[in-house]
């Protein structure tokens, strides 16, 4: 856990630096698959870490999670079922280009975030898991207000692959020290330390804060439901799991169209991390639905939020000490893909 605490310190520094630079702060499906079920039609389930980027394939489709703008302008993960390719990470970015192959695949109201005409050269990933992505000049054709969203979308898409931890951006072969339009500094490679959909609370003392990324739910006019990650700066705490759950209870702060997944009346009795990569969280009875089980969207939001912030692989949910409140009563794994789009 010491390593995780160090990472949190890096998160604070990186997030505060980006806020100081003046960066703008801006699924669920109706029938959900089990959160811990392996991807049934996904080539990725059979590939090793190197294969995810180099793209060894057996001719089948793959599931790829990319980040797009939802109808409210939030940066949101969307999982698409796409044809196999030998450069799956590069292909993921191509599905983020306006007017590109994702046009007919994204949910209604969602838009691709990279400017029209953007082209991507094959990615280079070094031994330190840093991916260098080289765009053509069309990449600079975005509105300045979208600059941070573009940085977030690229970074969170690529770091979703197990062999990529951070990202460097080039244009026409030249490393960028700042973004082309609004001039956001990029002195260091980008990572998830930058956060996503940042909440910029006026009352936060950045010096004594830490970021946590929480998953709330959104819904389009066509009733497509999905999860939205939001990074919030909060008072620094050694009890990360408990802090995440208490912040999830508070719900979204001023984010239009988002819905809380935990009732404010639900008590978090205990949240503890183990050295075996498991977080156990015990709630009061208010968490349960009419069927005396944890509602599916609540379950998934809790698992996504806890695994994102603690680095744990699984979450054991209990209510009043009883684990038999989910479909299996067993620890639940973080899903391989978020917000799958049904075709």
C-alpha positions in Angstrom: 0.0 0.0 0.0 3.0 2.3 0.4 3.4 2.5 -3.3 -0.2 3.5 -3.7 0.3 6.4 -1.2 3.2 7.6 -3.3 1.1 7.4 -6.5 -1.6 9.5 -4.7 1.0 12.2 -4.0 1.9 12.3 -7.7 -1.8 12.6 -8.5 -2.1 15.7 -6.3 0.9 17.4 -7.8 -0.2 16.6 -11.4 -3.8 17.6 -10.8 -3.0 20.9 -9.1 -0.4 21.8 -11.8 -3.1 21.3 -14.5 -5.6 23.3 -12.6 -3.1 26.1 -12.0 -2.4 26.1 -15.8 -6.0 27.2 -16.3 -7.3 24.0 -17.8 -11.1 24.0 -18.3 -13.1 21.8 -16.0 -15.8 20.9 -17.8 -22.2 2.0 -19.7 -24.7 0.9 -18.1 -27.0 -0.8 -20.6 -30.6 -1.7 -20.0 -29.5 -5.4 -19.7 -26.1 -5.6 -18.1 -23.7 -8.4 -18.2 -22.2 -9.6 -14.9 -19.5 -7.2 -13.9 -17.0 -10.0 -13.3 -17.8 -12.0 -16.3 -14.9 -12.4 -18.8 -15.5 -10.6 -22.2 -17.2 -13.4 -24.1 -16.7 -12.1 -27.7 -13.5 -10.3 -27.1 -10.2 -11.1 -28.7 -8.6 -9.2 -25.9 -9.5 -12.0 -23.5 -7.0 -14.3 -25.2 -4.1 -11.8 -25.7 -1.1 -11.0 -23.5 0.0 -7.5 -22.6 2.2 -7.1 -25.7 -0.5 -8.5 -28.0 -2.9 -5.8 -26.8 -0.7 -3.1 -28.5 1.0 -5.1 -31.2 -2.2 -6.7 -32.2 -1.8 -10.4 -32.6 -5.2 -11.6 -33.8 -7.1 -14.6 -34.8 -9.4 -12.9 -37.2 -12.2 -12.1 -34.8 -13.7 -8.9 -33.5 -12.2 -7.2 -30.5 -13.8 -5.1 -27.7 -12.1 -1.7 -27.5 -12.8 1.0 -24.9 -12.4 4.5 -26.2 -13.3 7.9 -24.6 -15.9 10.2 -26.3 -18.0 13.2 -25.4 -21.4 12.5 -24.0 -24.4 14.9 -24.8 -23.4 17.0 -21.8 -19.7 17.3 -22.9 -18.3 14.9 -20.3 -15.5 12.6 -21.3 -16.9 9.1 -21.0 -15.6 5.5 -21.7 -17.5 3.6 -24.4 -16.8 0.0 -25.4 -17.1 -0.8 -29.1 -17.0 -4.1 -30.8 -14.7 -3.5 -33.8 -12.9 -5.6 -36.4 -9.5 -7.1 -35.5 -6.4 -5.2 -36.3 -2.6 -5.6 -35.9 -2.4 -2.2 -34.1 -5.3 -2.2 -31.6 -4.1 0.8 -29.6 -3.7 2.8 -32.8 -7.1 1.6 -33.9 -8.7 2.8 -30.6 -7.5 6.3 -31.3 -8.8 6.1 -34.9 -12.3 5.4 -33.5 -12.0 8.7 -31.6 -11.7 10.8 -34.8 -14.7 12.9 -35.8 -16.1 11.6 -39.0 -14.2 8.3 -38.5 -15.3 4.7 -38.2 -17.1 5.3 -34.8 -19.8 7.5 -36.4 -22.3 4.6 -36.7 -21.2 2.9 -33.4 -21.3 5.6 -30.7 -24.6 5.9 -28.8 -26.9 8.7 -30.0 -25.8 12.1 -28.7 -22.1 11.0 -28.2 -19.4 12.6 -30.4 -15.9 11.6 -31.3 -13.4 13.9 -29.6 -10.4 14.2 -32.0 -10.6 16.7 -34.9 -11.8 15.6 -38.3 -8.9 14.5 -40.5 -6.6 13.5 -37.7 -4.3 10.6 -38.6 -2.3 8.5 -36.3 1.0 6.8 -37.0 1.8 3.4 -35.4 2.4 3.8 -31.6 5.8 3.2 -30.0 5.7 1.7 -26.5 9.0 1.5 -24.6 10.0 -0.7 -21.7 8.8 1.9 -19.2 5.2 1.5 -20.6 5.3 5.0 -22.1 3.4 5.2 -25.4 4.4 7.8 -27.9 1.6 8.7 -30.3 2.3 10.8 -33.4 -0.5 12.8 -35.0 -0.6 14.8 -38.3 -1.2 18.5 -38.3 -5.0 18.1 -38.4 -4.8 17.2 -34.7 -4.4 20.9 -33.9 -7.8 21.7 -35.5 -9.8 21.6 -32.2 -11.5 24.4 -30.2 -9.3 25.5 -27.3 -12.1 24.8 -24.7 -11.8 21.1 -25.6 -8.1 20.9 -25.1 -8.1 19.3 -21.7 -10.9 16.9 -22.7 -8.8 15.7 -25.7 -5.8 15.2 -23.4 -8.0 13.2 -21.0 -9.6 11.1 -23.7 -6.2 10.2 -25.3 -4.6 9.4 -22.0 -7.4 7.4 -20.5 -8.0 5.4 -23.7 -4.4 4.4 -24.1 -3.7 3.7 -20.4 -6.7 1.3 -20.5 -4.3 -1.1 -22.2 -2.2 -3.1 -19.6 1.1 -2.4 -21.4 0.6 1.4 -21.3 1.0 3.6 -18.2 1.7 7.0 -19.6 1.5 8.9 -22.9 3.7 11.3 -24.9 2.2 13.3 -27.8 3.9 14.3 -31.1 2.7 16.1 -34.1 4.5 15.4 -37.4 7.3 13.7 -35.5 8.0 16.5 -33.1 7.5 16.1 -29.3 5.1 18.7 -27.8 6.0 20.6 -24.7 2.6 22.1 -24.7 -0.7 21.5 -26.5 -1.1 23.3 -29.8 -4.1 25.5 -29.2 -4.7 26.6 -25.5 -1.0 25.8 -24.7 -1.5 23.5 -21.8 2.0 22.5 -20.6 3.1 18.9 -21.2 6.6 18.8 -19.6 6.0 15.3 -18.4 4.3 12.3 -20.0 0.5 12.2 -19.4 -1.0 9.6 -17.1 -4.2 9.0 -15.3 -2.7 11.2 -12.6 -4.2 14.1 -14.5 -7.7 13.0 -13.6 -10.8 13.2 -15.8 -13.9 15.5 -15.8 -12.3 17.5 -12.9 -14.4 19.0 -10.2 -12.8 22.3 -9.1 -14.2 23.0 -5.6 -13.5 26.5 -4.4 -13.1 25.3 -0.7 -10.3 22.8 -1.4 -6.9 23.6 -0.1 -4.8 22.1 -2.9 -1.8 21.7 -0.6 -3.6 19.3 1.7 -5.8 17.6 -0.9 -5.9 14.4 -2.9 -7.8 13.4 -6.0 -10.3 10.6 -6.1 -12.1 9.4 -9.2 -15.7 8.5 -8.7 -18.1 6.8 -11.1 -21.6 8.3 -11.3 -24.3 7.4 -13.9 -25.7 9.4 -16.8 -28.5 8.8 -19.3 -29.3 10.0 -22.8 -32.6 11.1 -24.1 -32.9 7.7 -25.7 -32.5 6.0 -22.3 -29.0 4.7 -22.8 -27.5 4.5 -19.4 -23.7 4.7 -18.7 -21.0 5.4 -16.1 -19.2 8.7 -16.0 -15.8 9.1 -14.2 -15.4 12.3 -12.3 -12.1 13.3 -10.5 -12.7 15.3 -7.3 -10.2 17.0 -5.0 -10.8 16.1 -1.4 -9.1 16.5 2.0 -6.1 14.2 2.2 -6.7 10.9 4.0 -4.8 7.7 4.7 -8.1 5.8 4.5 -8.6 5.9 0.7 -11.3 3.3 0.4 -13.5 4.9 3.1 -12.9 8.4 1.6 -14.0 7.2 -1.8 -17.2 5.7 -0.5 -18.1 8.8 1.5 -17.5 11.0 -1.5 -19.6 8.6 -3.7 -22.4 9.1 -1.2 -22.3 12.9 -1.7 -23.2 12.4 -5.3 -22.1 14.6 -8.3 -21.3 18.2 -7.5 -22.8 20.5 -10.1 -22.3 18.0 -12.9 -25.4 18.3 -15.1 -27.2 15.1 -16.0 -25.3 12.8 -13.5 -27.0 10.7 -10.9 -25.8 9.6 -7.5 -25.7 5.8 -6.9 -25.6 5.8 -3.1 -28.4 7.2 -0.9 -27.2 9.9 1.5 -28.8 7.8 4.2 -26.6 4.8 3.5 -23.8 4.5 6.1 -20.4 3.2 5.3 -19.7 1.1 8.3 -16.2 -0.1 7.2 -14.0 0.0 4.2 -10.6 -1.7 4.4 -7.9 -2.8 1.9 -5.9 -6.0 2.2 -2.4 -6.8 0.9 -4.0 -9.4 -1.4 -5.6 -6.8 -3.7 -9.1 -7.0 -2.1 -11.2 -4.1 -0.7 -14.0 -5.1 1.7 -16.7 -2.5 2.3 -19.6 -3.0 4.7 -22.8 -0.8 4.3 -25.9 -0.3 6.3 -29.2 -1.8 5.2 -30.3 1.3 3.3 -28.1 0.1 0.4 -30.4 -2.7 -0.5 -33.1 -2.6 -3.1 -36.6 -4.0 -2.8 -35.3 -7.5 -3.5 -32.9 -7.2 -0.6 -30.0 -7.2 -3.0 -27.5 -4.5 -4.0 -28.9 -2.7 -7.1 -26.7 -3.5 -10.1 -25.8 0.1 -11.0 -24.8 0.7 -7.4 -22.7 -2.4 -7.3 -20.8 -1.5 -10.5 -20.3 2.1 -9.5 -18.8 1.0 -6.1 -16.5 -1.5 -7.7 -15.3 0.9 -10.4 -14.7 3.7 -7.9 -12.8 1.5 -5.4 -10.6 -0.3 -7.9 -9.8 2.9 -9.7 -8.5 4.6 -6.6 -7.0 1.8 -4.5 -5.5 -0.4 -7.2 -7.3 -3.4 -5.8 -8.4 -6.1 -8.2 -11.6 -7.1 -6.4 -14.3 -5.7 -4.1 -16.2 -7.7 -1.4 -19.5 -5.9 -0.7 -21.4 -6.6 2.6 -24.5 -5.2 4.2 -24.6 -5.4 8.0 -21.8 -7.9 7.7 -23.7 -10.2 5.3 -22.0 -11.0 2.0 -25.1 -12.7 0.5 -26.4 -9.4 -1.0 -25.0 -9.8 -4.5 -25.8 -12.5 -7.1 -22.9 -14.7 -5.8 -21.9 -13.3 -2.5 -18.3 -13.4 -3.6 -15.8 -10.6 -4.3 -16.5 -8.8 -7.6 -13.7 -8.0 -10.1 -13.3 -4.7 -12.0 -14.8 -5.1 -15.5 -12.5 -5.4 -18.4 -14.6 -2.9 -20.3 -17.0 -0.1 -19.3 -20.2 1.0 -21.0 -20.5 -1.6 -23.8 -22.6 -0.5 -26.8 -25.1 -3.1 -27.9 -25.4 -3.3 -31.7 
